[in-house]
């Protein structure tokens, strides 16, 4: 084993010594450098340039990193050695440019025969202190005619360490960088337009999903601008930006994307299970966003990457299910978000080192989100076109109506008068009736009691039962409000049947509370018998959901009084107190108000 290690170390050292320098020919413009790079890891972060130069035998070639130098999340400091050889016949200025802008600390040492040059760049330093002010690390290398130099690169970062680099002439660098900057300017301009457009829609239509989407675009754009180096270059060149802007920004954007999907796809009404699932994910993501501010930047980036992948899976799944259920605009949602979600996933997976760094994985998120904006803009344009067509149709109908109006004025006035009278009658009915059950409501009960007091003898007794359903809330929670409403209607029918032929009235106070007013009885036992009938009637009422028969029980409080001496409010209050005696004793039963326990009838 020891012999194998020695042989392996010797082979690496020999391979490092045989590395061919990068030959720089100005005619090429851009020259790849990966094949000539050798690597030395510094786990202690303590090595200096002199230490590294003395340990030249410890450098080894890059195994498997020839095309993409994505080291992922690493804690070691990486030293790279790059030999350069100028083929120019005159002094030439070259630029060592890094592809990835989101790097913390990059230091470059150019070792000439008679002197050394040290430079630094990265998020740990204000852009104004960089040797070349740019959105990504770029270092000038000045070479004399035919000169050989060795460049040592010290790289350290909390973010994924992606060290793709190349040597470029100033003209070639300016050309390629201007293309990227133009693309990024167009991209962020589209994001601003999308955000302002959705904000305007929110102000106009008061639809919350537009506000959520505006916030999503804002946070997504801020995070993307920091990741691409645009924010550091444009906002402040003389301060160090927080390393948490990218992970926290993208984590918050993922949270907002989940909230937007819940409302855009109408999941509350169409897919309640998915609505609850995405609600749980949104809460979890909000907590994850907070956690990104409490852990190290590297851990925050790892959390962001995991959230990006899981958000892709959950939103795509919800969108596909909604599309199968024929939810309006679900197909547009899936198609528009597919590119953005896939681009974000590629970025997250690339950050783990599982995918190589290239234009697709680096800028896939920008391509996807820009395409998404265009698709949603087309969808909104189609929606407004449809609204315009409906408006024109309504205007044409209005013109035809106005033409007929003069001939039909008398008939319309008469018809409107009848409609108003019918509406007035319906309104009177609504005022005194509970809409759900058709029973008298609180106003209807009050009207009945007032009429009873006017006609009744001064000593004519009246009994009030306050009925509160036991176990009704779990029905709503487990089977939904539709099941609860159906059960209330069935209970109302059974109560009417149980009290058929009695003098009195049954009404609904609201929720799961009913009130019974009984008159024309001679003995208190008649009232308690009716209360027992009511208990049986309520127990017999039921609804069926998913093959499960659902029913409830009730607690009844009873009080007595004389019509001329009491108010309905006081009777209901006393019955309510009696009902709570049943609740305290274990629910489902009857209790007569203590004040009436010895009432003689």
C-alpha positions as CSV (number, residue, x, y, z in Angstrom):
1,X,0.0,0.0,0.0
2,X,2.8,2.4,1.0
3,X,4.6,1.6,-2.3
4,X,1.5,2.3,-4.3
5,X,1.0,5.7,-2.6
6,X,4.7,6.6,-3.2
7,X,4.3,5.6,-6.8
8,X,1.1,7.5,-7.2
9,X,2.6,10.6,-5.6
10,X,5.6,10.3,-7.9
11,X,3.5,9.9,-11.0
12,X,1.5,13.1,-10.1
13,X,4.7,15.0,-9.5
14,X,6.1,13.8,-12.8
15,X,2.9,14.7,-14.6
16,X,2.8,18.2,-13.0
17,X,6.4,18.8,-14.2
18,X,5.5,17.8,-17.7
19,X,2.6,20.2,-18.0
20,X,2.9,22.3,-21.2
21,X,2.7,26.0,-20.7
22,X,-0.2,27.9,-22.2
23,X,1.1,29.6,-25.4
24,X,-0.5,33.0,-25.9
25,X,-0.9,34.1,-29.4
26,X,-2.6,37.5,-29.9
27,X,-4.2,36.2,-33.1
28,X,-6.3,33.7,-31.1
29,X,-8.1,36.3,-29.0
30,X,-9.2,33.8,-26.3
31,X,-7.1,30.8,-25.1
32,X,-8.3,28.0,-22.9
33,X,-6.1,27.3,-19.9
34,X,-7.6,24.2,-18.2
35,X,-5.2,21.6,-19.7
36,X,-2.1,23.5,-18.3
37,X,-3.5,24.0,-14.8
38,X,-2.2,22.0,-11.8
39,X,-3.8,21.9,-8.4
40,X,-2.7,22.0,-4.8
41,X,-5.2,21.8,-1.9
42,X,-4.6,23.8,1.3
43,X,-6.8,22.4,4.1
44,X,-5.3,24.7,6.7
45,X,-5.7,27.9,4.7
46,X,-2.3,28.9,6.0
47,X,0.0,28.5,2.9
48,X,1.7,31.6,1.5
49,X,2.9,32.1,-2.0
50,X,6.5,31.2,-1.0
51,X,5.2,28.0,0.6
52,X,3.3,27.1,-2.5
53,X,6.3,27.8,-4.8
54,X,8.5,25.7,-2.6
55,X,5.9,22.8,-2.8
56,X,5.8,22.7,-6.6
57,X,6.2,18.9,-6.5
58,X,2.9,18.7,-4.6
59,X,0.9,20.1,-7.5
60,X,-0.9,17.5,-9.5
61,X,-2.9,17.7,-12.8
62,X,-6.7,18.3,-12.8
63,X,-8.3,14.9,-13.1
64,X,-11.7,15.0,-14.8
65,X,-11.8,18.8,-14.6
66,X,-10.5,19.5,-18.1
67,X,-13.8,20.8,-19.4
68,X,-15.6,22.1,-16.3
69,X,-13.7,23.2,-13.2
70,X,-16.6,22.9,-10.9
71,X,-15.3,21.8,-7.5
72,X,-18.8,22.3,-5.8
73,X,-18.8,23.2,-2.1
74,X,-15.3,22.8,-0.7
75,X,-13.8,24.0,2.5
76,X,-10.1,23.8,1.4
77,X,-8.3,26.7,-0.2
78,X,-7.3,25.7,-3.7
79,X,-4.1,26.8,-5.3
80,X,-3.8,26.6,-9.1
81,X,-0.6,27.0,-11.0
82,X,-0.7,28.2,-14.6
83,X,2.5,28.5,-16.7
84,X,2.2,31.1,-19.5
85,X,4.4,31.7,-22.6
86,X,4.0,34.7,-24.8
87,X,4.4,34.1,-28.6
88,X,4.1,37.8,-29.3
89,X,7.1,39.8,-30.7
90,X,6.2,42.8,-28.6
91,X,4.8,43.6,-25.1
92,X,1.3,42.3,-24.8
93,X,-1.5,42.8,-22.3
94,X,-3.7,39.7,-21.5
95,X,-6.7,39.3,-19.2
96,X,-7.2,36.2,-17.0
97,X,-11.0,36.1,-16.7
98,X,-13.2,33.8,-14.6
99,X,-16.5,32.7,-16.0
100,X,-18.4,32.5,-12.7
101,X,-19.1,35.9,-10.9
102,X,-20.2,34.5,-7.6
103,X,-16.8,33.8,-6.0
104,X,-15.7,35.1,-2.6
105,X,-11.9,35.5,-2.6
106,X,-9.7,35.1,-5.7
107,X,-6.1,36.2,-5.4
108,X,-3.7,36.1,-8.4
109,X,0.1,36.2,-8.2
110,X,2.0,36.7,-11.4
111,X,5.6,35.6,-10.9
112,X,8.1,37.1,-13.4
113,X,11.8,36.5,-13.4
114,X,12.6,39.7,-11.5
115,X,9.4,40.6,-9.7
116,X,5.9,39.5,-8.6
117,X,2.5,41.1,-9.0
118,X,-0.3,40.4,-6.6
119,X,-4.0,41.1,-7.3
120,X,-7.4,40.3,-5.6
121,X,-11.0,40.2,-6.6
122,X,-14.2,38.5,-5.4
123,X,-17.2,39.3,-3.2
124,X,-15.0,39.7,-0.2
125,X,-13.6,42.9,-1.6
126,X,-15.4,46.0,-2.9
127,X,-15.5,46.1,-6.7
128,X,-13.7,49.5,-6.5
129,X,-10.6,47.8,-5.1
130,X,-10.4,45.2,-7.9
131,X,-7.6,45.6,-10.4
132,X,-10.3,45.7,-13.2
133,X,-13.8,46.9,-12.3
134,X,-16.1,44.3,-13.8
135,X,-19.0,42.2,-12.8
136,X,-16.7,39.1,-12.4
137,X,-13.1,38.6,-11.4
138,X,-10.7,39.7,-14.2
139,X,-7.0,40.1,-13.8
140,X,-4.5,41.8,-16.1
141,X,-1.3,40.0,-17.0
142,X,1.4,42.1,-18.8
143,X,3.9,40.0,-20.8
144,X,7.0,41.1,-22.6
145,X,7.9,39.7,-26.0
146,X,8.5,35.9,-25.7
147,X,8.3,36.1,-21.8
148,X,7.5,33.0,-19.7
149,X,5.7,33.6,-16.4
150,X,3.9,31.5,-13.8
151,X,0.6,32.5,-12.4
152,X,-0.5,31.2,-9.0
153,X,-4.2,31.4,-8.2
154,X,-5.5,31.2,-4.7
155,X,-9.3,30.5,-4.6
156,X,-11.6,30.3,-1.6
157,X,-15.4,30.6,-1.5
158,X,-18.5,29.7,0.5
159,X,-20.3,29.3,-2.7
160,X,-19.7,26.5,-5.2
161,X,-16.1,26.9,-6.4
162,X,-16.4,27.1,-10.1
163,X,-13.1,28.1,-11.5
164,X,-13.6,28.0,-15.3
165,X,-11.2,30.6,-16.7
166,X,-9.4,31.6,-19.9
167,X,-6.9,34.1,-21.2
168,X,-8.2,36.8,-23.4
169,X,-6.9,39.8,-25.2
170,X,-8.6,43.1,-24.1
171,X,-10.6,43.3,-27.4
172,X,-11.8,39.7,-27.2
173,X,-12.8,40.2,-23.6
174,X,-14.7,43.4,-24.3
175,X,-16.6,41.8,-27.1
176,X,-17.7,38.7,-25.2
177,X,-18.4,40.6,-22.0
178,X,-20.5,43.3,-23.8
179,X,-22.6,40.5,-25.3
180,X,-23.2,39.0,-21.8
181,X,-23.9,42.5,-20.3
182,X,-26.4,43.2,-23.1
183,X,-28.2,40.0,-22.5
184,X,-28.3,40.6,-18.7
185,X,-29.5,44.2,-19.3
186,X,-32.3,42.9,-21.5
187,X,-33.1,40.2,-19.0
188,X,-33.3,42.5,-16.0
189,X,-35.2,45.0,-18.1
190,X,-37.8,42.3,-18.8
191,X,-38.0,41.4,-15.1
192,X,-38.6,45.1,-14.2
193,X,-41.3,45.3,-16.9
194,X,-43.0,42.1,-15.7
195,X,-42.9,43.3,-12.1
196,X,-44.3,46.7,-12.9
197,X,-47.0,45.2,-15.1
198,X,-48.2,42.8,-12.5
199,X,-48.1,45.6,-9.9
200,X,-50.3,47.7,-12.1
201,X,-52.7,44.7,-12.5
202,X,-52.8,44.3,-8.8
203,X,-53.6,48.0,-8.2
204,X,-56.3,47.8,-10.9
205,X,-57.9,44.4,-10.3
206,X,-57.0,43.9,-6.6
207,X,-56.1,40.3,-7.3
208,X,-53.6,39.1,-4.7
209,X,-51.8,36.8,-7.0
210,X,-50.5,39.7,-9.0
211,X,-48.9,41.2,-5.9
212,X,-47.4,37.9,-4.9
213,X,-45.9,37.6,-8.4
214,X,-44.6,41.1,-8.3
215,X,-42.8,40.3,-5.0
216,X,-41.5,37.1,-6.6
217,X,-40.0,38.9,-9.6
218,X,-38.4,41.5,-7.2
219,X,-36.7,39.0,-5.0
220,X,-35.8,36.8,-7.9
221,X,-34.2,39.7,-9.7
222,X,-32.3,40.9,-6.7
223,X,-30.8,37.5,-6.0
224,X,-30.0,36.9,-9.7
225,X,-28.3,40.4,-10.0
226,X,-26.0,39.5,-7.0
227,X,-25.2,36.1,-8.4
228,X,-24.3,37.5,-11.8
229,X,-22.3,40.4,-10.4
230,X,-24.6,43.1,-11.7
231,X,-25.7,44.4,-8.3
232,X,-22.1,44.7,-7.0
233,X,-21.1,46.5,-10.2
234,X,-24.1,48.9,-10.4
235,X,-25.4,49.5,-6.8
236,X,-22.2,50.2,-4.8
237,X,-18.6,49.6,-6.0
238,X,-17.0,50.6,-2.7
239,X,-18.8,48.3,-0.2
240,X,-18.9,44.6,0.4
241,X,-22.3,43.1,-0.4
242,X,-23.8,40.6,2.0
243,X,-23.1,36.9,1.1
244,X,-26.7,36.1,2.1
245,X,-28.3,38.1,-0.7
246,X,-28.3,35.1,-3.1
247,X,-29.4,32.2,-0.9
248,X,-31.9,34.3,1.1
249,X,-33.2,35.9,-2.1
250,X,-33.7,32.7,-4.0
251,X,-35.2,31.0,-1.0
252,X,-37.7,33.8,-0.5
253,X,-38.5,33.6,-4.3
254,X,-39.2,29.9,-4.0
255,X,-41.6,30.6,-1.1
256,X,-43.4,33.2,-3.1
257,X,-43.5,30.9,-6.1
258,X,-45.4,28.3,-4.1
259,X,-47.8,30.9,-2.8
260,X,-48.4,32.2,-6.3
261,X,-49.1,28.7,-7.6
262,X,-51.7,28.1,-4.9
263,X,-53.7,31.1,-6.1
264,X,-53.0,31.0,-9.8
265,X,-54.3,27.4,-10.1
266,X,-57.3,27.9,-7.8
267,X,-56.1,25.0,-5.7
268,X,-58.4,25.9,-2.8
269,X,-61.5,25.1,-4.9
270,X,-60.1,22.6,-7.5
271,X,-57.5,20.6,-5.6
272,X,-57.9,21.1,-1.8
273,X,-55.3,18.4,-1.0
274,X,-52.7,20.1,-3.1
275,X,-53.7,23.5,-1.7
276,X,-53.0,22.2,1.8
277,X,-49.7,20.5,0.7
278,X,-48.4,23.6,-1.0
279,X,-49.5,25.6,2.1
280,X,-47.4,23.4,4.3
281,X,-44.5,23.7,1.9
282,X,-44.8,27.5,1.9
283,X,-44.6,27.6,5.7
284,X,-41.6,25.2,5.6
285,X,-39.9,27.3,2.9
286,X,-40.5,30.5,4.9
287,X,-38.8,28.9,7.9
288,X,-36.0,27.8,5.5
289,X,-35.6,31.4,4.3
290,X,-35.2,32.5,7.9
291,X,-32.7,29.8,8.5
292,X,-30.5,31.0,5.6
293,X,-29.8,34.1,7.6
294,X,-28.8,32.1,10.7
295,X,-26.3,29.6,9.3
296,X,-23.0,30.0,7.4
297,X,-23.2,31.2,3.8
298,X,-22.2,27.8,2.5
299,X,-25.0,26.1,4.5
300,X,-27.4,28.8,3.3
301,X,-26.5,28.1,-0.3
302,X,-27.0,24.3,0.2
303,X,-30.5,25.0,1.7
304,X,-31.3,27.2,-1.3
305,X,-30.2,24.5,-3.7
306,X,-32.4,21.9,-2.0
307,X,-35.4,24.3,-1.9
308,X,-34.9,25.0,-5.6
309,X,-35.1,21.3,-6.6
310,X,-38.0,20.5,-4.3
311,X,-39.9,23.6,-5.5
312,X,-39.5,22.4,-9.1
313,X,-40.9,19.0,-8.3
314,X,-43.9,20.2,-6.2
315,X,-45.0,23.0,-8.6
316,X,-44.7,20.9,-11.7
317,X,-46.6,18.1,-10.1
318,X,-49.4,20.5,-8.9
319,X,-49.5,22.1,-12.4
320,X,-49.8,18.8,-14.2
321,X,-52.6,17.6,-11.9
322,X,-54.4,20.9,-12.3
323,X,-54.0,20.6,-16.1
324,X,-55.6,17.2,-16.1
325,X,-58.5,18.5,-14.0
326,X,-59.1,21.2,-16.7
327,X,-58.2,24.0,-14.4
328,X,-58.2,27.3,-16.5
329,X,-54.7,28.5,-17.4
330,X,-53.1,25.4,-15.9
331,X,-51.5,24.5,-19.3
332,X,-50.1,28.0,-19.6
333,X,-48.8,27.8,-16.1
334,X,-47.0,24.5,-16.7
335,X,-45.6,25.5,-20.0
336,X,-44.5,29.0,-18.8
337,X,-42.9,27.7,-15.6
338,X,-41.3,24.6,-17.0
339,X,-38.3,26.4,-18.5
340,X,-37.8,28.6,-15.4
341,X,-38.1,25.7,-13.0
342,X,-35.8,23.4,-15.1
343,X,-33.2,26.3,-15.4
344,X,-33.4,26.8,-11.7
345,X,-33.0,23.1,-11.0
346,X,-30.0,22.9,-13.3
347,X,-28.4,25.8,-11.5
348,X,-29.0,24.1,-8.1
349,X,-27.7,20.8,-9.3
350,X,-24.7,22.5,-10.9
351,X,-24.0,24.1,-7.5
352,X,-23.6,20.7,-6.0
353,X,-21.0,19.8,-8.7
354,X,-23.1,17.1,-10.3
355,X,-23.5,19.1,-13.6
356,X,-20.7,20.9,-15.5
357,X,-20.6,24.7,-15.8
358,X,-21.6,25.9,-19.3
359,X,-23.9,28.5,-20.8
360,X,-26.9,26.3,-20.3
361,X,-26.4,25.6,-16.6
362,X,-25.0,29.1,-15.8
363,X,-27.7,31.2,-17.6
364,X,-30.5,28.6,-17.9
365,X,-32.3,30.3,-15.1
366,X,-32.2,33.6,-17.0
367,X,-33.3,32.1,-20.3
368,X,-36.2,30.2,-18.5
369,X,-37.5,33.2,-16.5
370,X,-37.3,35.5,-19.6
371,X,-39.3,33.0,-21.7
372,X,-41.8,32.6,-18.8
373,X,-42.3,36.4,-18.8
374,X,-43.1,36.4,-22.6
375,X,-45.5,33.4,-22.3
376,X,-47.4,35.0,-19.4
377,X,-47.5,38.3,-21.3
378,X,-49.0,36.5,-24.3
379,X,-51.6,34.9,-22.0
380,X,-52.5,38.2,-20.4
381,X,-52.7,39.8,-23.8
382,X,-55.1,37.1,-24.9
383,X,-57.2,37.6,-21.7
384,X,-57.4,41.4,-22.4
385,X,-58.4,40.7,-26.0
386,X,-61.2,38.5,-24.8
387,X,-62.3,41.2,-22.4
388,X,-62.3,43.8,-25.2
389,X,-64.4,41.5,-27.4
390,X,-66.9,41.0,-24.6
391,X,-67.0,44.7,-24.0
392,X,-67.8,45.4,-27.7
393,X,-70.5,42.7,-27.6
394,X,-72.0,44.4,-24.5
395,X,-72.0,47.8,-26.2
396,X,-73.7,46.3,-29.3
397,X,-76.3,44.7,-27.1
398,X,-76.8,48.1,-25.3
399,X,-77.5,49.8,-28.6
400,X,-80.1,47.3,-29.5
401,X,-81.7,47.6,-26.1
402,X,-81.8,51.4,-26.5
403,X,-83.5,51.0,-29.9
404,X,-86.2,48.8,-28.4
405,X,-86.5,50.8,-25.2
406,X,-88.7,53.6,-26.6
407,X,-91.3,51.1,-27.9
408,X,-91.3,48.9,-24.8
409,X,-91.1,51.6,-22.1
410,X,-94.5,51.1,-20.6
411,X,-94.1,47.3,-20.5
412,X,-90.7,47.6,-18.9
413,X,-91.9,50.0,-16.2
414,X,-94.8,47.7,-15.4
415,X,-92.5,44.7,-15.3
416,X,-90.0,46.6,-13.2
417,X,-92.7,47.5,-10.8
418,X,-93.8,43.9,-10.4
419,X,-90.2,42.9,-10.0
420,X,-89.7,45.5,-7.3
421,X,-92.7,44.2,-5.4
422,X,-91.6,40.6,-5.7
423,X,-88.1,41.6,-4.6
424,X,-89.6,43.4,-1.6
425,X,-91.6,40.3,-0.7
426,X,-88.5,38.1,-1.1
427,X,-86.5,40.6,1.0
428,X,-89.1,40.4,3.8
429,X,-88.8,36.6,3.6
430,X,-85.0,36.8,3.7
431,X,-85.0,39.1,6.7
432,X,-87.0,36.6,8.8
433,X,-85.7,33.3,7.3
434,X,-82.4,31.5,7.6
435,X,-81.0,31.1,4.1
436,X,-79.4,27.7,4.6
437,X,-82.2,25.9,6.4
438,X,-85.3,27.9,5.7
439,X,-86.1,28.1,9.4
440,X,-86.9,31.5,11.1
441,X,-83.8,33.4,12.0
442,X,-83.2,35.6,15.0
443,X,-85.4,38.3,13.5
444,X,-88.1,35.8,12.7
445,X,-88.1,34.5,16.3
446,X,-88.3,38.0,17.7
447,X,-91.3,38.8,15.4
448,X,-93.1,35.6,16.5
449,X,-92.5,36.3,20.2
450,X,-93.7,39.9,19.9
451,X,-96.9,38.6,18.3
452,X,-97.3,36.0,21.0
453,X,-97.0,38.6,23.8
454,X,-99.6,40.8,22.2
455,X,-102.2,37.9,21.9
456,X,-101.3,35.8,25.0
457,X,-102.8,35.9,28.4
458,X,-100.7,37.5,31.1
459,X,-100.0,34.2,32.8
460,X,-99.7,32.0,29.7
461,X,-96.4,30.0,30.0
462,X,-93.7,29.8,27.4
463,X,-90.8,27.4,27.1
464,X,-87.5,28.1,25.3
465,X,-85.1,25.4,24.3
466,X,-81.6,26.3,23.2
467,X,-80.1,23.5,21.1
468,X,-76.3,23.3,20.5
469,X,-75.0,20.5,18.2
470,X,-72.2,18.3,19.7
471,X,-69.5,17.3,17.3
472,X,-70.5,19.5,14.4
473,X,-67.1,21.3,14.0
474,X,-65.2,18.0,13.2
475,X,-67.7,17.4,10.4
476,X,-66.7,20.7,8.8
477,X,-63.0,20.1,9.4
478,X,-63.0,16.5,8.1
479,X,-65.6,16.5,5.4
480,X,-65.8,20.2,4.4
481,X,-68.4,22.9,4.8
482,X,-70.6,21.4,2.1
483,X,-71.1,18.3,4.2
484,X,-71.8,20.5,7.3
485,X,-74.4,22.5,5.4
486,X,-76.2,19.4,4.1
487,X,-76.3,18.0,7.7
488,X,-77.8,21.3,9.0
489,X,-80.5,21.2,6.4
490,X,-81.3,17.6,7.3
491,X,-81.4,18.4,11.0
492,X,-83.8,21.3,10.3
493,X,-86.2,18.9,8.4
494,X,-86.1,16.4,11.3
495,X,-86.8,19.1,13.9
496,X,-89.8,20.3,11.9
497,X,-91.1,16.7,11.9
498,X,-90.5,16.3,15.6
499,X,-92.5,19.4,16.5
500,X,-95.3,19.0,14.0
501,X,-98.7,19.7,15.6
502,X,-97.2,21.6,18.6
503,X,-97.9,25.3,19.3
504,X,-94.6,27.1,18.8
505,X,-91.8,27.8,16.5
506,X,-88.3,26.5,15.7
507,X,-85.6,28.7,14.5
508,X,-81.8,28.9,13.9
509,X,-79.7,31.4,15.7
510,X,-76.6,30.7,13.5
511,X,-73.8,28.2,13.3
512,X,-74.9,25.0,15.0
513,X,-77.4,26.6,17.4
514,X,-81.2,26.2,17.2
515,X,-84.0,27.7,19.3
516,X,-87.4,26.2,20.0
517,X,-90.3,28.4,21.5
518,X,-93.2,26.3,22.8
519,X,-96.6,27.6,24.0
520,X,-99.9,25.9,24.7
521,X,-98.6,23.3,27.1
522,X,-99.9,22.5,30.6
523,X,-97.2,20.4,32.2
524,X,-93.4,20.8,32.3
525,X,-93.1,17.1,31.3
526,X,-94.6,17.9,28.0
527,X,-91.7,20.2,27.2
528,X,-89.1,17.7,28.4
529,X,-90.8,15.0,26.3
530,X,-90.5,17.2,23.3
531,X,-86.8,17.8,24.1
532,X,-86.2,14.1,24.1
533,X,-88.0,13.9,20.7
534,X,-85.7,16.6,19.5
535,X,-82.6,14.6,20.6
536,X,-83.8,11.6,18.7
537,X,-84.6,13.6,15.6
538,X,-81.2,15.2,15.6
539,X,-79.5,11.8,16.0
540,X,-81.5,10.5,13.1
541,X,-80.3,13.3,10.8
542,X,-77.3,12.3,8.8
543,X,-75.3,12.8,5.6
544,X,-73.0,10.4,3.7
545,X,-69.6,11.3,2.4
546,X,-67.2,8.9,0.8
547,X,-69.3,6.0,2.0
548,X,-69.2,7.3,5.6
549,X,-72.5,8.2,7.4
550,X,-72.0,11.3,9.4
551,X,-74.3,12.5,12.3
552,X,-74.2,14.5,15.5
553,X,-75.8,14.7,18.9
554,X,-77.0,17.8,20.8
555,X,-77.1,19.5,24.2
556,X,-80.4,21.2,25.1
557,X,-81.0,23.9,27.7
558,X,-84.6,24.6,28.8
559,X,-86.1,27.6,30.6
560,X,-89.7,28.7,31.4
561,X,-91.4,32.0,31.8
562,X,-94.7,33.9,31.3
563,X,-95.1,35.8,28.1
564,X,-96.1,39.1,29.6
565,X,-93.3,39.2,32.1
566,X,-90.1,38.3,30.2
567,X,-88.2,39.2,27.1
568,X,-87.0,36.8,24.4
569,X,-83.4,37.8,25.1
570,X,-83.6,36.9,28.8
571,X,-85.2,33.6,28.0
572,X,-82.6,32.7,25.5
573,X,-79.8,33.7,27.9
574,X,-81.2,31.5,30.7
575,X,-81.6,28.6,28.3
576,X,-78.0,29.1,27.1
577,X,-76.8,28.9,30.7
578,X,-78.8,25.7,31.1
579,X,-77.3,24.3,27.9
580,X,-73.8,24.8,29.2
581,X,-74.7,22.8,32.2
582,X,-75.2,19.9,29.8
583,X,-71.8,20.7,28.2
584,X,-70.0,20.6,31.5
585,X,-71.6,17.3,32.4
586,X,-70.3,15.6,29.3
587,X,-72.6,16.8,26.4
588,X,-75.7,15.2,24.8
589,X,-78.6,15.7,27.1
590,X,-81.2,18.0,28.6
591,X,-81.0,20.5,31.5
592,X,-83.7,22.7,32.9
593,X,-82.6,26.1,34.1
594,X,-82.1,26.1,37.9
595,X,-84.3,29.2,38.2
596,X,-87.2,27.1,36.8
597,X,-86.5,23.8,38.6
598,X,-89.5,24.3,40.9
599,X,-91.7,26.3,38.5
600,X,-95.4,25.4,39.0
601,X,-97.5,25.3,35.9
